Amino acid sequence: MIILERVTKVAGAGDKRRSVLRAVQLSLPSDRRIAVLGPAGEDTKVFIDLLAGIVLPTAGRIVRRARLSFLPGHLGGFTRELSVRLNVAHVARLYGADVETIVNFVAQVSDLGKDFDRPYGDLSNARKRYLSDILAFSIPFDVYLLGDGVVRLGDKRYNREARALFEARAKTSGMIIASEDPGFVREFCDMGLVLAQGQAWLFENLDQALAFTDQAAPPGKTREERRAARRKRRKKRARKVLDE
């Protein structure tokens, strides 16, 4: 179980400053696959970052009564001077996993070859993210946190090896996934959490969650216009990843 106790989160600066959450009281089950939805895709990412501990609440607290993963692609916690092998061992040890098993598995799946025993800092940013994707799904967690880009077919951020691991974990673990793709949500999720106007609504029925997301969108835009805007945001994020 993950419990939000009157959590407020203010994000952005200047004209873009906004309340993602306002005194939200919420309990999320750790054995379900929950899609995080909302008319503002940026807010769903902030919510996942909150659960992962990458950002802190402005007020309130989050109680984690389950083992939550780090985000696939997140590069924090790695040491540039150490080899990839030693970094993987360190992360596995940090999360209480069997070090030898994880190291051997990641070495095999990542196919880094000799680079696995070279300094982590020598890898390109794309290879670092690729490694982090695989490592995140290699370690057993109660709940995996992610944005759908890394495992959604057709996204430039897509990681084939991570997708295979994701599908295996989805059968036995909880998931909390920020997504703007209804097709992906229907395939992999069984609950929906909608963020809008600083509040959060949890739905057992995915179709109701998706319909409520459309209703919560700012007035003046058709469903097709909102979908086009989501596709544009996904492409923008993909270009940013490729440019890094």
C-alpha positions in Angstrom: 0.0 0.0 0.0 1.1 3.5 -0.8 -0.6 6.3 1.2 -0.6 10.0 0.5 -1.4 11.9 3.6 -2.7 15.4 2.7 0.0 15.7 0.0 0.4 19.1 -1.8 2.8 19.5 -4.7 3.5 22.8 -6.4 5.5 22.5 -9.6 6.9 24.8 -12.2 8.0 28.4 -12.0 6.7 31.8 -13.1 3.7 31.6 -15.4 4.0 27.8 -15.4 3.7 27.4 -11.6 0.8 25.2 -10.7 -0.6 22.9 -8.1 -0.3 19.3 -9.2 -1.8 18.1 -5.9 -3.7 20.0 -3.2 -4.0 18.3 0.2 -4.7 14.9 -1.5 -5.5 12.0 0.8 -5.2 8.7 -1.2 -4.4 5.0 -0.7 -2.9 3.1 -3.7 -2.9 -0.7 -3.7 0.5 -2.3 -4.3 -0.9 -5.3 -6.2 -2.6 -3.6 -9.1 -1.4 -2.1 -12.4 -2.5 1.5 -12.1 -2.5 4.0 -15.1 -1.8 7.6 -14.0 -3.8 9.8 -16.3 -4.7 13.4 -16.7 -5.2 16.3 -19.1 -1.7 17.5 -18.2 0.9 14.9 -19.1 3.5 16.8 -17.2 1.6 16.4 -13.9 1.5 12.6 -14.3 5.3 12.6 -14.6 5.6 14.8 -11.4 3.3 12.3 -9.6 5.6 9.3 -10.5 8.6 11.3 -9.5 6.9 12.0 -6.1 6.3 8.3 -5.5 9.9 7.5 -6.5 11.3 10.1 -4.1 13.0 12.1 -6.9 11.0 15.2 -5.9 9.5 15.9 -2.5 6.0 17.0 -1.6 5.5 20.7 -0.9 3.4 19.6 2.1 2.1 16.3 3.6 3.9 13.0 3.4 4.0 9.7 1.4 4.0 6.5 3.3 5.4 3.5 1.3 4.3 0.2 2.7 5.8 -1.6 -0.3 9.1 -1.9 -2.1 9.0 0.7 -4.9 11.4 0.6 -7.9 13.5 3.4 -9.1 12.5 4.8 -12.4 13.8 3.1 -15.6 16.2 5.5 -17.3 17.0 7.4 -14.0 20.7 8.0 -13.8 21.1 9.0 -10.2 23.0 6.7 -7.8 25.6 5.6 -10.3 29.3 6.5 -9.9 31.2 7.6 -13.0 34.6 6.2 -11.9 33.4 2.7 -11.1 32.9 0.0 -13.7 29.4 -0.8 -14.9 29.7 -4.1 -13.1 30.5 -2.5 -9.8 27.7 0.0 -10.2 25.2 -2.8 -10.9 26.4 -4.7 -7.9 26.1 -1.5 -5.7 22.5 -0.9 -6.8 21.5 -4.6 -6.3 23.0 -4.5 -2.8 21.3 -1.2 -2.1 17.9 -2.7 -2.8 18.5 -6.0 -1.0 18.7 -8.2 -4.2 21.0 -11.1 -4.8 24.1 -9.3 -6.1 25.6 -12.2 -8.1 22.3 -13.1 -9.7 21.5 -9.5 -10.7 25.1 -8.8 -12.0 25.2 -11.9 -14.1 21.7 -11.3 -15.5 22.2 -7.7 -16.4 25.6 -8.5 -18.0 23.8 -11.1 -20.2 20.7 -9.1 -21.1 22.4 -5.7 -21.6 25.0 -7.1 -24.1 27.5 -4.4 -23.2 30.4 -6.8 -23.8 33.7 -5.5 -22.6 32.1 -2.1 -21.7 30.5 -3.9 -18.7 33.9 -3.8 -17.0 34.8 -0.3 -18.1 34.0 2.9 -16.2 30.4 3.8 -16.2 31.2 7.3 -17.1 32.5 6.1 -20.5 29.0 5.1 -21.6 27.0 7.5 -23.7 23.8 8.9 -22.1 21.7 6.7 -24.3 23.6 3.6 -23.1 23.3 4.7 -19.5 19.6 5.0 -19.8 19.4 1.6 -21.6 21.4 0.0 -18.7 19.1 1.7 -16.1 16.0 0.5 -17.9 17.2 -3.1 -17.7 18.5 -2.9 -14.2 15.2 -1.4 -12.9 13.2 -4.4 -14.1 15.9 -6.9 -13.2 15.6 -6.3 -9.4 12.4 -7.7 -7.8 10.1 -4.9 -6.4 6.6 -5.0 -5.1 5.7 -2.0 -7.4 7.4 -0.8 -10.5 7.1 3.0 -11.3 7.5 4.2 -14.9 6.5 6.3 -17.8 5.2 4.3 -20.7 7.7 5.5 -23.2 10.4 3.0 -22.3 8.1 0.0 -22.9 5.5 1.3 -25.4 5.9 0.1 -29.0 6.6 2.9 -31.5 8.1 5.3 -29.0 11.6 6.4 -29.8 12.5 5.9 -26.1 11.4 2.2 -26.5 13.8 -0.5 -25.1 13.1 -4.0 -26.5 14.9 -5.8 -23.7 13.2 -3.7 -21.0 9.8 -4.4 -22.6 10.3 -8.2 -22.3 11.3 -7.8 -18.6 8.3 -5.4 -18.1 5.8 -7.9 -19.5 7.2 -10.6 -17.2 7.1 -8.4 -14.1 3.5 -7.2 -15.0 2.3 -10.7 -14.4 3.4 -10.9 -10.7 4.0 -7.3 -9.5 2.2 -4.0 -9.1 2.7 -1.2 -11.6 2.1 2.5 -11.5 2.5 3.9 -15.0 2.2 7.4 -16.3 0.6 7.2 -19.7 -1.2 9.2 -22.4 -1.9 6.2 -24.6 -5.3 4.7 -24.1 -4.3 1.6 -26.1 -1.3 0.9 -23.9 -3.4 1.5 -20.7 -6.1 -1.0 -21.7 -3.5 -3.6 -22.6 -1.5 -3.5 -19.3 -3.4 -1.7 -16.6 -6.4 -2.7 -14.5 -7.1 0.6 -12.6 -6.9 4.3 -13.4 -5.8 7.3 -11.3 -6.8 10.7 -12.8 -5.0 13.9 -11.8 -6.8 17.1 -12.5 -7.3 20.5 -10.9 -5.0 19.6 -8.0 -7.1 16.5 -7.1 -6.8 12.7 -7.7 -9.6 10.3 -8.4 -9.0 6.5 -8.3 -11.2 4.3 -10.6 -11.6 0.6 -10.6 -12.9 0.8 -14.1 -10.4 1.9 -16.8 -13.0 3.1 -19.3 -14.5 5.4 -16.6 -11.0 6.7 -15.8 -10.3 7.4 -19.5 -13.7 9.1 -19.9 -13.2 11.2 -16.8 -9.8 12.3 -18.2 -11.4 13.6 -21.3 -14.1 15.4 -19.3 -11.4 17.0 -17.1 -9.6 18.5 -20.1 -9.6 22.3 -20.5 -12.7 23.5 -22.5 -12.4 24.5 -26.1 -10.5 21.5 -27.4 -11.9 18.4 -29.1 -10.8 14.9 -28.2 -8.8 14.7 -31.4 -7.1 18.0 -30.6 -6.1 16.7 -27.2 -4.8 13.4 -28.7 -2.8 15.4 -31.2 -1.3 17.5 -28.4 -0.4 14.3 -26.5 1.4 12.9 -29.6 3.2 16.2 -30.0 4.4 16.0 -26.3 5.6 12.5 -26.7 7.6 13.4 -29.9 9.1 16.4 -28.1 10.2 14.1 -25.1 11.6 11.6 -27.6 13.7 14.3 -29.4 15.0 15.5 -26.1 16.2 12.0 -25.2 17.9 11.6 -28.5 19.6 14.9 -28.3 21.2 14.2 -24.8 
